[in-house]
């Protein structure tokens, strides 16, 4: 049973994940209607609390809440009392006093979403906490994979790139392993987390070795903003050794798909022509993200999840 919060993929069962994906499949049709709204969360209030930059995730959660007819508030740390030194706790207590039903939080500190659950009665949805978790991204990726390939179990998925800084990789790999996929994590040695040995995946450094056997190629953004020191000799060298161009793309089996969470560094982890190739589902991931977030909000806030 899902809820009351969605803090990570950790702890979700295959049934929980399947429930989210099936519910999202139902909500996807709402986007195809002339009036893109259902009354499910009418009278409920959802607050987006964003302490870190975001385009896709913030807009997607906002649209998901609006399509469910919830009232939405969006809080960005810039332009708020955070610049006057207000703590996360005091901001949380303010939202609590305003009676919000759900808080979607993105924060640069790992554990921020979990911490929030100790201070508020609202449902908390983690939209990315530091290098820790980003569960709705993983769920929308799983949705996109299942939608295209008909299943997740038994697929071979290569997750390539800046794994050490990636909350997306942590969440996605947990989801894939939970659903029975076989995962190859591929990265330069400096961009692998020390604990990757415990992830239940195979680990390598050679992208060319995994391409011919991958049903899904998942490319991660090189997170230059999180790199305090030099992790790769140069961006050009990274692109040459781990970046995917047309030649590399041609080594994927027929029918394989390419995913990326965005934002893209065109010319680094993938070339522009790969980003725009028919097998690249980057924009479809964005579309599916709205339905998946509607499902998560519905299941937690509207579906009677235990508090
Ligand atoms: C990711 C994030 O912010 O963790 N992006 C996203 O949510 N779509 C991945 C990234 O920034 O590389």
Boltz pocket constraint, residues with backbone or C-beta under 6 A from the ligand:
constraints:
  - pocket:
      binder: B
      contacts: [[A, 53], [A, 56], [A, 57], [A, 127], [A, 128], [A, 134], [A, 137], [A, 167], [A, 168], [A, 220], [A, 221], [A, 223], [A, 261], [A, 262], [A, 263]]
      max_distance: 6.0
